[in-house]
Amino acid sequence: ILGVVSFIMQVRVLCSTWRHHIYFSAKGRDPLVATYQTWVAGNPPNPSFIEYSKEKMLTLLAGVLGEVLRGAFLTDLVVCTLELAPMILLLMAVVRWTSF
């Protein structure tokens, strides 16, 4: 039972990691901060380059987080597979044990 609970928790982590990866990847590809001119066109009057730099830095950080979360997702996927395989083998052993 502990293995099943652990697997369910790991699947929740896997889903959460994927959702966060999608979110941060989208934030990292924001076309509004691609150039200073597009940012100025989409913002109120008197835009400052410092504000643009802050937003650009946050956008770049979101892109990096998106890539890191992609790697974390792959790692979590391997862990889920490694947790599921023993449970399947145990179930197969239980089914065969009753046939002897």
C-alpha positions in Angstrom: 0.0 0.0 0.0 2.9 2.3 0.7 4.2 1.8 -2.8 0.8 2.8 -4.3 0.6 5.9 -2.1 4.2 6.8 -3.1 3.3 6.3 -6.8 0.2 8.5 -6.6 2.2 11.3 -4.9 4.9 11.0 -7.6 2.3 11.2 -10.3 1.0 14.4 -8.7 4.5 15.8 -8.7 4.9 14.8 -12.3 1.7 16.6 -13.4 2.5 19.7 -11.3 6.0 19.8 -12.9 4.5 19.6 -16.4 2.0 22.4 -15.7 4.7 24.6 -14.3 7.0 23.8 -17.3 4.2 24.9 -19.7 3.6 28.1 -17.8 7.2 29.2 -17.4 8.0 28.3 -21.0 5.1 30.4 -22.2 6.2 33.3 -20.0 9.8 32.9 -21.3 8.6 33.3 -24.9 6.6 36.5 -24.3 6.7 38.5 -27.6 6.0 41.8 -25.7 9.5 41.9 -24.3 11.3 40.6 -27.4 12.5 44.1 -28.2 12.4 47.5 -26.5 10.3 48.9 -29.3 7.6 46.3 -28.9 7.6 46.8 -25.2 7.2 50.6 -25.5 4.3 50.1 -28.0 2.5 47.9 -25.5 3.0 49.9 -22.4 1.7 53.2 -21.0 3.4 56.5 -21.8 6.8 57.4 -20.3 8.2 53.8 -20.3 11.6 53.5 -18.7 14.4 51.3 -19.9 15.0 50.1 -16.4 11.4 48.8 -16.2 11.9 47.1 -19.5 15.2 45.6 -18.2 13.4 44.2 -15.1 10.7 42.6 -17.2 13.2 41.2 -19.7 15.2 39.7 -16.8 12.1 38.1 -15.4 11.2 36.8 -18.8 14.7 35.3 -19.3 14.5 33.7 -15.8 11.1 32.2 -16.7 12.6 30.7 -19.8 15.4 29.2 -17.8 13.0 27.8 -15.3 10.9 26.3 -18.1 14.0 24.4 -19.3 15.0 23.3 -15.8 11.4 22.0 -15.3 11.6 20.1 -18.5 14.6 18.2 -17.1 12.8 17.7 -13.8 9.8 16.3 -15.7 12.0 13.8 -17.4 13.6 12.8 -14.1 10.1 12.5 -12.5 9.0 10.4 -15.4 11.9 8.0 -14.9 11.1 7.8 -11.2 7.4 7.0 -11.9 8.4 4.3 -14.3 10.8 2.8 -11.8 8.1 2.9 -9.1 5.5 1.4 -11.3 7.6 -1.6 -12.6 8.0 -3.3 -9.2 4.3 -2.9 -8.4 3.4 -4.6 -11.7 5.9 -7.4 -11.0 4.5 -7.8 -7.5 1.0 -8.0 -8.9 2.1 -10.6 -11.4 3.8 -12.6 -8.7 0.7 -12.6 -6.6 -1.4 -13.8 -9.5 1.0 -16.6 -10.3 1.5 -17.5 -6.6 -2.1 -18.5 -6.3 -1.8 -20.8 -9.3 0.9 -23.1 -7.8 
